[in-house]
Amino acid sequence: MSRLWLIGAGVALAALLVASIAVALLREPESFGEDTPERAVQLYLAALADDDFAAAHELLSSDMMRRCPLTSMVRGLYAKEELGDSRVMLKESTLVDGTAFVTARVTRIRSSGPFDTSESSHEQRYTLVEEDGEWRLSDNMWPSHGCPITEPTPPVRQALPATTPRPAAGGGERTR
């Protein structure tokens, strides 16, 4: 009888865990005001979750669009899986010299069965600049999308060592 009670308690605990995860993931997202950096990040993440790569690409700064063409973004995108298992919550926003920094807490929940669920969190900072009156993401960010992290650097040319002139064969000048 006690074994049956343990099984029932385990099933009830698993159901409670699944229900709490579902509630956390299915909550309606907070909507931020139009023309705000927070809204730009929200629209970017929503576009990636919907596989709307063109809309996500349009939210990049002109410099980022140049460094990360739409084809690169589509080819290297890992967002669908990462976003599907994650909850993103705004932590803070800061404006410094015309650049906005939006910090979010990303919590990823993974489940491998009724009794095996893990949760991990990290902070993600999004950098945005204002272009043509709209906030646009200006740096690589989570989720990764396969574009170069920084501007490609030209190959470094090493200077050849300076050569020291050697005396001509024969020992140089002769004294008489």
N, C-alpha and C positions, 0 to 999 in steps of 0.2 A: 504494500500500500504506500509506503514512504517513497518508493521508487517512482510510482505513478505521480505522486505529488511533486517530486523534483522535475519530472518531465513537463508537467503542467505549468510549473513556475517558470521553467526555461522557455517554453513556448510563449507564455504571457510576456516575459521580459523581451523576447525577440520581437513580438508584435508591437510592444511599446516603443522599442528602439526604431523600428521601421516607420511607425507613425510619426515619431518626432522628427526623423529625417525628412519625411514627406512634407510635413508642415513647414520645416525650415526652408526647403527647396522650392515649395510651391507658393510662398508668400508673394504678394504683389510687390513689385519693386517700387521704391520711392521715386517719384518723378521730380527732376530738378528743373529750375527755370530755364527757358529758352536763352540762348546766347550766353551760357555760362560754361566754364571749363568742366564742371562736374557733368553737365548734360552731354558735352562732347564725348567724354569718357564712357558715359552710359550708352550713348548711341553707337559708339565704336564696338563695345562689348556685345550689344544686342545684334548688331550687323554680323559679327563673327559667329555668334551662336546660331544665327539663321542662315549661315553660309552665303550671305550677301557680301561678297568680297568687294564688289564695285562700290557699295555704300561705305564699307569700312575704309577702303582706299581713299575715298573722297574726304575722309576726316583726317587725313595725314597732311602735314605741312608740305609746301611745295618742295622744300629740300628733301624731306623724307620720301615724297613721291618719286623724286629723281633717283634717290638711292635705292628705293624699293619699288620697282615697277609692279603693276597689278599681276603680271604673270608670275613673278617671283613670290608674291604674296600667296597666290592660289596654290602654287606648286609646293611650298614649304609650310603650309598652315597646319597647325596641330590644335587649333582652338576648339573645335566641336567637342572632342572628348574631354579636354580640360575644363571647358566652361560647363559642360553637362553635369559634371560631378562637383561643381564649385558654387560657393556663395560669396559674392563680392559686396562688401559694405564700405561706404565712405567713412574714412577716419578723419581727414582734415584737408583743407585747401589753403594754399598760401600763394600770394601774388608778390613777385620780386622783380622789379625793373621790367615790367611788361611781360614777364614769363610766369605762367601759372604752374604750380606743382600740386597735383591732386594725389593724395595718399589714400590707398584703400587696403583693407584687410581681406585677403583671399583665403577662404577656408575650403579645402578640398576633402570630400568624404568618399572613402572607398569601401566597398563591401564585397566580401568574398563568400558570404554565406550568412546564415541567421545569427551566428555567434562571433563572426569575424568582421568587425567594422573598425576602420581606423580613420582618424581625422588629423589633418595637418594644416597649419596656417602659416602665412607669411605676409609681410607688408609689401605692397607694390606701389611705386611712385611713378606717376605719369607726368611727363613734361609737355606743356602746351604753349604755343605762341598764337598771337592774334594776327590773322591774315584776312584782309578784306572784310573786317568786322565780324569774323567767325573764329572761334577757338579751334585749333588743329593740333593734333599730336605731333610732337617734333623729335621724338627719340624712340628707340626700340623699347618695347614693353611686353608685359605678359598679356595674353599668351604669345609664345614665340611664333614667328611667322616666316622664318627662314631667310630673312633679309640680312645684309651685312650689319654688324653691330656698329661699326664706325665707318667713316669715309675710308675707302681703300687708300692705302699709302703707297706712294711710288717707291720702287726699289731703292734701297740705300746704296749710293755709290761710295765705295771706299777710296780714299785718296791713296795714290801710289806713294810709297815712301820716296822722299827726296834722295836723289842719287848724288853721291859725293864724287867729284871728278878724281880720277886716279892718275898718277903720273904716267907718262908715256913709257913704253918699254924702253929700257936702256938707262933708266935712272934719272932722267931729266937733264938739266943743264950741266955742262962740264966747265970746270975752272982750269985755266992754263997758268 
